[in-house]
């Protein structure tokens, strides 16, 4: 385990840190997915591709919320 991983494990026990960490992680993931979706829209991807991307986002967000 790296020093970073050790520090993260220690800090994650702090409820305030854990909440801020989860929120920041979720924000990063949402921003990443929105950028992907914007790129697909700009490329005029078919509706099915856009819907597949959105479904993937929903599954990922659900799995993150379930792990809290």
Secondary structure, DSSP 8 states (H G I E B T S, - for coil): --HHHHHHHHHTTSHHHHHHHHHHHHHHHHHHHHHHHHHHHHTT--HHHHHHHHHHHHHHHHHHHHT-
